[in-house]
Amino acid sequence: MDHTSSPAEPGDWTVLVDPEWRPRFPDEQPPAEAMVGGWPLDEEGNLGLFQPNPDFVPAGDASPTDPVDAVLRLVARGEADVDALIPTIRNAVLEVAVSDDGQLMIGAAPDGVPCVAVATAAVHRKRVGTEHWGQVTADDLVQVLPEGTDILLNPDGPASLRLVASALRAHVEQDPGGR
């Protein structure tokens, strides 16, 4: 199998389909709501940041909503170390809860620590009592995150986790622009 990048056309994507989706007949293409999201390809065929599909509807409760959610679930089950989470977050477009005027909304995590709510896919936004969200990369988020404020990933989701912001900040500082 050839793993080298090949030239891509503008607008090409590599798409991730819900692993629980099953075609009803041979050669059936997955509908939009079965596509978890995807990675845009640059001119050389290299992957960009994962972007969740806002229309994705998981086939079941066991279906992760995106790569970050998949790692969160593995961490929650003790099958992965939390260190696997940071590179995955840095390779995804995230959404952060914001006020009407676009300011980060800070609230308390279940343990009382100040946090910003971050959703990794549209289905997780629905669990948070705010209607305004802004897209952000993890690298950009740590630049605007107030000191002493952590990140609550997918609040009230099946594998919600409070990520200590200093751990993400340290990773970004060690490898700026890296993923």
C-alpha positions as CSV (number, residue, x, y, z in Angstrom):
1,M,0.0,0.0,0.0
2,D,1.4,3.4,-1.0
3,H,1.2,5.9,1.9
4,T,2.8,8.8,0.1
5,S,0.8,11.9,-0.6
6,S,-0.6,12.5,-4.0
7,P,-1.7,15.7,-5.6
8,A,-5.2,16.8,-4.6
9,E,-7.7,18.9,-6.2
10,P,-9.0,22.1,-4.5
11,G,-11.8,21.1,-2.2
12,D,-10.8,17.4,-1.8
13,W,-11.4,15.8,1.6
14,T,-10.6,12.6,3.3
15,V,-13.9,11.7,5.0
16,L,-14.5,9.6,8.2
17,V,-17.7,7.5,8.2
18,D,-19.4,6.3,11.3
19,P,-18.0,2.8,12.0
20,E,-21.5,1.7,13.0
21,W,-23.1,2.7,9.6
22,R,-24.0,-0.2,7.4
23,P,-25.0,0.1,3.7
24,R,-28.4,-1.3,2.8
25,F,-27.2,-2.5,-0.6
26,P,-23.9,-3.0,-2.3
27,D,-22.0,0.2,-3.3
28,E,-24.4,2.4,-1.3
29,Q,-22.6,5.6,-0.5
30,P,-23.0,6.9,3.1
31,P,-25.5,9.7,3.6
32,A,-24.2,13.1,4.9
33,E,-25.5,12.3,8.4
34,A,-23.3,9.1,8.5
35,M,-20.2,11.1,7.9
36,V,-18.4,12.0,11.1
37,G,-16.4,14.7,9.4
38,G,-13.2,15.0,7.5
39,W,-9.8,16.4,6.8
40,P,-9.4,18.9,4.0
41,L,-6.4,18.1,1.7
42,D,-3.9,20.6,0.6
43,E,-2.5,20.7,-2.9
44,E,0.1,18.0,-2.1
45,G,-2.6,15.7,-0.6
46,N,-1.6,16.4,3.1
47,L,-4.3,16.3,5.7
48,G,-5.5,19.6,7.3
49,L,-7.2,19.8,10.7
50,F,-10.2,17.5,11.3
51,Q,-13.5,19.3,10.9
52,P,-16.6,17.7,12.4
53,N,-19.7,17.4,10.2
54,P,-22.5,19.5,11.8
55,D,-25.1,17.2,10.3
56,F,-23.6,14.0,11.7
57,V,-26.0,11.7,13.6
58,P,-24.3,8.9,15.4
59,A,-25.7,5.4,14.5
60,G,-25.6,4.5,18.2
61,D,-24.5,5.6,21.6
62,A,-21.2,3.7,21.1
63,S,-20.3,5.7,18.0
64,P,-17.7,8.4,18.7
65,T,-18.6,11.8,17.3
66,D,-15.1,12.7,16.1
67,P,-11.4,11.6,16.7
68,V,-11.2,13.7,20.0
69,D,-14.3,12.0,21.3
70,A,-12.9,8.6,20.4
71,V,-9.8,9.3,22.4
72,L,-11.8,10.7,25.3
73,R,-13.8,7.4,25.4
74,L,-10.6,5.4,25.4
75,V,-9.2,7.5,28.3
76,A,-12.5,7.1,30.2
77,R,-12.3,3.3,29.8
78,G,-8.6,3.2,30.8
79,E,-7.6,2.0,27.4
80,A,-5.5,5.1,26.5
81,D,-3.5,7.6,28.5
82,V,-4.6,11.2,28.7
83,D,-1.3,12.2,26.9
84,A,-2.9,10.8,23.7
85,L,-5.5,13.5,23.9
86,I,-3.4,16.6,23.3
87,P,-2.0,15.7,19.8
88,T,-5.6,14.7,18.8
89,I,-7.0,18.0,20.0
90,R,-4.3,19.9,18.2
91,N,-5.3,18.2,14.9
92,A,-9.0,19.2,15.1
93,V,-11.2,22.3,14.8
94,L,-13.0,22.8,18.1
95,E,-15.9,24.9,19.1
96,V,-15.9,27.1,22.3
97,A,-18.9,28.5,24.1
98,V,-19.0,32.3,23.7
99,S,-21.3,35.1,24.8
100,D,-23.4,37.3,22.5
101,D,-20.5,39.6,21.9
102,G,-18.0,36.7,21.2
103,Q,-16.3,36.6,24.6
104,L,-15.3,33.2,26.1
105,M,-17.9,32.0,28.5
106,I,-16.3,30.7,31.7
107,G,-18.2,28.5,34.2
108,A,-17.4,26.0,36.8
109,A,-16.6,22.4,36.0
110,P,-18.3,19.7,38.1
111,D,-15.3,19.9,40.5
112,G,-15.7,23.7,40.8
113,V,-12.7,24.7,38.6
114,P,-13.2,27.6,36.2
115,C,-13.5,26.3,32.7
116,V,-14.5,27.1,29.1
117,A,-16.9,24.6,27.5
118,V,-15.4,23.1,24.4
119,A,-17.4,20.9,22.0
120,T,-15.6,18.6,19.6
121,A,-18.8,18.0,17.5
122,A,-22.2,19.6,17.0
123,V,-24.0,16.9,19.1
124,H,-22.0,18.0,22.1
125,R,-23.0,21.7,21.7
126,K,-26.6,20.7,22.3
127,R,-25.8,19.6,25.9
128,V,-24.6,23.1,26.8
129,G,-27.0,25.9,27.7
130,T,-25.6,28.4,25.2
131,E,-26.5,29.2,21.7
132,H,-23.3,31.0,20.6
133,W,-20.1,29.1,19.6
134,G,-16.9,30.1,18.0
135,Q,-14.6,27.8,16.0
136,V,-11.0,27.7,17.3
137,T,-7.9,25.6,17.1
138,A,-6.4,24.3,20.4
139,D,-3.3,26.4,19.6
140,D,-5.4,29.6,19.3
141,L,-7.5,28.7,22.4
142,V,-4.5,28.6,24.7
143,Q,-3.5,32.1,23.5
144,V,-6.9,33.6,24.7
145,L,-7.6,31.4,27.6
146,P,-7.4,33.3,30.9
147,E,-4.8,32.1,33.4
148,G,-6.4,29.7,35.9
149,T,-9.1,28.6,33.5
150,D,-9.2,25.0,32.2
151,I,-11.0,23.3,29.3
152,L,-14.1,21.2,29.8
153,L,-14.3,18.9,26.8
154,N,-17.8,17.9,25.7
155,P,-19.7,18.8,29.0
156,D,-22.3,16.2,30.0
157,G,-21.1,14.0,27.1
158,P,-20.4,10.2,27.5
159,A,-16.7,10.9,28.1
160,S,-16.5,14.5,29.3
161,L,-13.1,15.5,30.7
162,R,-11.5,18.6,32.3
163,L,-8.2,19.2,30.5
164,V,-5.7,21.2,32.6
165,A,-4.9,24.2,30.3
166,S,-1.3,24.3,31.4
167,A,-0.7,20.8,29.9
168,L,-2.0,22.0,26.5
169,R,-0.1,25.2,26.8
170,A,3.1,23.4,27.5
171,H,2.6,21.1,24.5
172,V,2.0,24.1,22.3
173,E,5.0,26.0,23.6
174,Q,7.2,22.9,23.1
175,D,6.0,22.4,19.5
176,P,4.6,25.7,18.2
177,G,2.5,25.2,15.0
178,G,3.1,21.5,15.3
179,R,0.4,18.9,15.3
